[in-house]
Amino acid sequence: MVQKRYEISDEQWNQIKDQFPIAKTGRPPIDNRIMLNAILWISRSGAAWRDLP
């Protein structure tokens, strides 16, 4: 797998994936890794939330 600039590697993900809580109510998350990569993209790129579609 080619690592994209703003994404964490498989090794990094394997180290932290157990730190995410399991949803007890509401809709369960589809993929915590995608959400984490999105948060990292926002924080690293400096993109303002208001600029997102």
N, CA, C and O atoms as CSV, one atom per row, in Angstrom:
chain,resi,resn,atom,element,x,y,z
A,1,MET,N,N,0.847,-1.191,0.000
A,1,MET,CA,C,0.000,0.000,0.000
A,1,MET,C,C,0.883,1.242,0.000
A,1,MET,O,O,1.832,1.341,0.778
A,2,VAL,N,N,0.568,2.170,-0.866
A,2,VAL,CA,C,1.310,3.417,-0.935
A,2,VAL,C,C,0.742,4.371,0.108
A,2,VAL,O,O,-0.464,4.616,0.154
A,3,GLN,N,N,1.626,4.902,0.939
A,3,GLN,CA,C,1.174,5.814,1.989
A,3,GLN,C,C,1.028,7.213,1.410
A,3,GLN,O,O,1.958,7.757,0.815
A,4,LYS,N,N,-0.148,7.780,1.594
A,4,LYS,CA,C,-0.392,9.146,1.151
A,4,LYS,C,C,0.176,10.113,2.174
A,4,LYS,O,O,0.453,9.745,3.315
A,5,ARG,N,N,0.339,11.327,1.756
A,5,ARG,CA,C,1.025,12.326,2.569
A,5,ARG,C,C,0.399,12.545,3.941
A,5,ARG,O,O,1.121,12.678,4.929
A,6,TYR,N,N,-0.909,12.583,4.019
A,6,TYR,CA,C,-1.576,12.920,5.279
A,6,TYR,C,C,-2.187,11.719,5.971
A,6,TYR,O,O,-3.041,11.886,6.841
A,7,GLU,N,N,-1.778,10.519,5.615
A,7,GLU,CA,C,-2.352,9.335,6.240
A,7,GLU,C,C,-1.317,8.627,7.114
A,7,GLU,O,O,-0.114,8.703,6.864
A,8,ILE,N,N,-1.805,7.947,8.133
A,8,ILE,CA,C,-0.893,7.191,8.995
A,8,ILE,C,C,-0.603,5.846,8.341
A,8,ILE,O,O,-1.409,5.337,7.562
A,9,SER,N,N,0.536,5.283,8.660
A,9,SER,CA,C,0.940,4.008,8.075
A,9,SER,C,C,0.197,2.858,8.759
A,9,SER,O,O,-0.425,3.039,9.806
A,10,ASP,N,N,0.274,1.683,8.152
A,10,ASP,CA,C,-0.342,0.497,8.746
A,10,ASP,C,C,0.269,0.194,10.109
A,10,ASP,O,O,-0.439,-0.187,11.042
A,11,GLU,N,N,1.565,0.360,10.219
A,11,GLU,CA,C,2.245,0.105,11.489
A,11,GLU,C,C,1.753,1.059,12.577
A,11,GLU,O,O,1.497,0.636,13.704
A,12,GLN,N,N,1.621,2.336,12.244
A,12,GLN,CA,C,1.124,3.313,13.213
A,12,GLN,C,C,-0.319,2.990,13.604
A,12,GLN,O,O,-0.680,3.067,14.779
A,13,TRP,N,N,-1.142,2.630,12.615
A,13,TRP,CA,C,-2.537,2.317,12.892
A,13,TRP,C,C,-2.653,1.111,13.816
A,13,TRP,O,O,-3.466,1.113,14.741
A,14,ASN,N,N,-1.849,0.086,13.574
A,14,ASN,CA,C,-1.893,-1.110,14.415
A,14,ASN,C,C,-1.519,-0.804,15.863
A,14,ASN,O,O,-1.961,-1.502,16.775
A,15,GLN,N,N,-0.721,0.220,16.079
A,15,GLN,CA,C,-0.327,0.590,17.441
A,15,GLN,C,C,-1.435,1.314,18.194
A,15,GLN,O,O,-1.498,1.224,19.420
A,16,ILE,N,N,-2.306,2.028,17.494
A,16,ILE,CA,C,-3.311,2.846,18.178
A,16,ILE,C,C,-4.754,2.403,17.973
A,16,ILE,O,O,-5.646,2.951,18.620
A,17,LYS,N,N,-5.019,1.440,17.105
A,17,LYS,CA,C,-6.405,1.094,16.761
A,17,LYS,C,C,-7.231,0.628,17.955
A,17,LYS,O,O,-8.451,0.794,17.958
A,18,ASP,N,N,-6.600,0.057,18.954
A,18,ASP,CA,C,-7.347,-0.408,20.125
A,18,ASP,C,C,-7.708,0.714,21.087
A,18,ASP,O,O,-8.412,0.468,22.066
A,19,GLN,N,N,-7.256,1.920,20.844
A,19,GLN,CA,C,-7.540,3.055,21.717
A,19,GLN,C,C,-8.897,3.697,21.434
A,19,GLN,O,O,-9.368,4.518,22.221
A,20,PHE,N,N,-9.525,3.333,20.325
A,20,PHE,CA,C,-10.815,3.913,19.967
A,20,PHE,C,C,-11.927,3.155,20.681
A,20,PHE,O,O,-11.962,1.925,20.627
A,21,PRO,N,N,-12.835,3.862,21.347
A,21,PRO,CA,C,-13.916,3.185,22.074
A,21,PRO,C,C,-14.916,2.552,21.107
A,21,PRO,O,O,-15.079,3.013,19.978
A,22,ILE,N,N,-15.575,1.504,21.557
A,22,ILE,CA,C,-16.615,0.854,20.767
A,22,ILE,C,C,-17.921,1.590,21.037
A,22,ILE,O,O,-18.289,1.822,22.188
A,23,ALA,N,N,-18.615,1.953,19.964
A,23,ALA,CA,C,-19.867,2.703,20.097
A,23,ALA,C,C,-20.912,1.845,20.816
A,23,ALA,O,O,-21.146,0.694,20.447
A,24,LYS,N,N,-21.535,2.425,21.851
A,24,LYS,CA,C,-22.561,1.707,22.603
A,24,LYS,C,C,-23.960,2.166,22.223
A,24,LYS,O,O,-24.929,1.433,22.425
A,25,THR,N,N,-24.077,3.373,21.674
A,25,THR,CA,C,-25.368,3.893,21.243
A,25,THR,C,C,-25.196,4.566,19.898
A,25,THR,O,O,-24.080,4.875,19.479
A,26,GLY,N,N,-26.296,4.786,19.235
A,26,GLY,CA,C,-26.247,5.476,17.953
A,26,GLY,C,C,-25.660,4.612,16.850
A,26,GLY,O,O,-25.488,3.402,17.006
A,27,ARG,N,N,-25.361,5.251,15.748
A,27,ARG,CA,C,-24.825,4.548,14.592
A,27,ARG,C,C,-23.350,4.233,14.811
A,27,ARG,O,O,-22.572,5.130,15.137
A,28,PRO,N,N,-22.956,2.984,14.637
A,28,PRO,CA,C,-21.537,2.651,14.819
A,28,PRO,C,C,-20.699,3.252,13.687
A,28,PRO,O,O,-21.173,3.381,12.558
A,29,PRO,N,N,-19.473,3.612,13.991
A,29,PRO,CA,C,-18.625,4.193,12.957
A,29,PRO,C,C,-18.306,3.166,11.871
A,29,PRO,O,O,-18.200,1.971,12.143
A,30,ILE,N,N,-18.156,3.648,10.640
A,30,ILE,CA,C,-17.829,2.757,9.531
A,30,ILE,C,C,-16.353,2.386,9.592
A,30,ILE,O,O,-15.996,1.212,9.493
A,31,ASP,N,N,-15.504,3.388,9.753
A,31,ASP,CA,C,-14.067,3.120,9.786
A,31,ASP,C,C,-13.372,4.236,10.560
A,31,ASP,O,O,-13.311,5.377,10.102
A,32,ASN,N,N,-12.851,3.897,11.734
A,32,ASN,CA,C,-12.168,4.886,12.564
A,32,ASN,C,C,-10.900,5.419,11.899
A,32,ASN,O,O,-10.524,6.572,12.109
A,33,ARG,N,N,-10.245,4.584,11.100
A,33,ARG,CA,C,-9.010,5.007,10.451
A,33,ARG,C,C,-9.263,6.128,9.445
A,33,ARG,O,O,-8.480,7.073,9.359
A,34,ILE,N,N,-10.348,6.026,8.690
A,34,ILE,CA,C,-10.693,7.084,7.732
A,34,ILE,C,C,-10.948,8.391,8.479
A,34,ILE,O,O,-10.501,9.455,8.052
A,35,MET,N,N,-11.669,8.304,9.595
A,35,MET,CA,C,-11.964,9.508,10.375
A,35,MET,C,C,-10.688,10.124,10.940
A,35,MET,O,O,-10.521,11.343,10.902
A,36,LEU,N,N,-9.792,9.299,11.461
A,36,LEU,CA,C,-8.533,9.794,11.995
A,36,LEU,C,C,-7.705,10.448,10.892
A,36,LEU,O,O,-7.112,11.505,11.111
A,37,ASN,N,N,-7.656,9.840,9.719
A,37,ASN,CA,C,-6.913,10.426,8.605
A,37,ASN,C,C,-7.508,11.777,8.190
A,37,ASN,O,O,-6.770,12.692,7.823
A,38,ALA,N,N,-8.820,11.902,8.247
A,38,ALA,CA,C,-9.461,13.178,7.924
A,38,ALA,C,C,-9.080,14.253,8.945
A,38,ALA,O,O,-8.799,15.393,8.574
A,39,ILE,N,N,-9.072,13.891,10.216
A,39,ILE,CA,C,-8.680,14.838,11.270
A,39,ILE,C,C,-7.221,15.250,11.096
A,39,ILE,O,O,-6.881,16.424,11.242
A,40,LEU,N,N,-6.366,14.287,10.786
A,40,LEU,CA,C,-4.955,14.608,10.556
A,40,LEU,C,C,-4.783,15.518,9.343
A,40,LEU,O,O,-3.951,16.425,9.359
A,41,TRP,N,N,-5.567,15.278,8.293
A,41,TRP,CA,C,-5.480,16.125,7.106
A,41,TRP,C,C,-5.820,17.579,7.452
A,41,TRP,O,O,-5.125,18.508,7.041
A,42,ILE,N,N,-6.893,17.754,8.209
A,42,ILE,CA,C,-7.300,19.108,8.606
A,42,ILE,C,C,-6.208,19.771,9.439
A,42,ILE,O,O,-5.854,20.924,9.192
A,43,SER,N,N,-5.675,19.054,10.419
A,43,SER,CA,C,-4.687,19.661,11.315
A,43,SER,C,C,-3.347,19.909,10.626
A,43,SER,O,O,-2.680,20.899,10.925
A,44,ARG,N,N,-2.951,19.048,9.731
A,44,ARG,CA,C,-1.657,19.207,9.065
A,44,ARG,C,C,-1.689,20.178,7.897
A,44,ARG,O,O,-0.711,20.885,7.654
A,45,SER,N,N,-2.804,20.222,7.168
A,45,SER,CA,C,-2.850,21.072,5.974
A,45,SER,C,C,-3.229,22.508,6.304
A,45,SER,O,O,-2.965,23.423,5.523
A,46,GLY,N,N,-3.843,22.701,7.451
A,46,GLY,CA,C,-4.269,24.044,7.819
A,46,GLY,C,C,-5.564,24.450,7.154
A,46,GLY,O,O,-5.939,25.621,7.199
A,47,ALA,N,N,-6.263,23.500,6.531
A,47,ALA,CA,C,-7.534,23.799,5.879
A,47,ALA,C,C,-8.558,24.213,6.937
A,47,ALA,O,O,-8.728,23.539,7.953
A,48,ALA,N,N,-9.213,25.295,6.689
A,48,ALA,CA,C,-10.236,25.769,7.621
A,48,ALA,C,C,-11.527,24.972,7.399
A,48,ALA,O,O,-11.848,24.622,6.264
A,49,TRP,N,N,-12.259,24.687,8.466
A,49,TRP,CA,C,-13.501,23.935,8.346
A,49,TRP,C,C,-14.480,24.646,7.425
A,49,TRP,O,O,-15.238,23.997,6.705
A,50,ARG,N,N,-14.470,25.962,7.442
A,50,ARG,CA,C,-15.425,26.708,6.622
A,50,ARG,C,C,-15.152,26.556,5.130
A,50,ARG,O,O,-16.026,26.842,4.313
A,51,ASP,N,N,-13.935,26.103,4.758
A,51,ASP,CA,C,-13.591,25.921,3.348
A,51,ASP,C,C,-14.010,24.571,2.800
A,51,ASP,O,O,-13.935,24.342,1.593
A,52,LEU,N,N,-14.457,23.659,3.685
A,52,LEU,CA,C,-14.878,22.344,3.236
A,52,LEU,C,C,-16.276,22.408,2.652
A,52,LEU,O,O,-17.073,23.261,3.043
A,53,PRO,N,N,-16.587,21.504,1.707
A,53,PRO,CA,C,-17.943,21.511,1.106
A,53,PRO,C,C,-19.005,21.107,2.097
A,53,PRO,O,O,-20.186,21.063,1.753
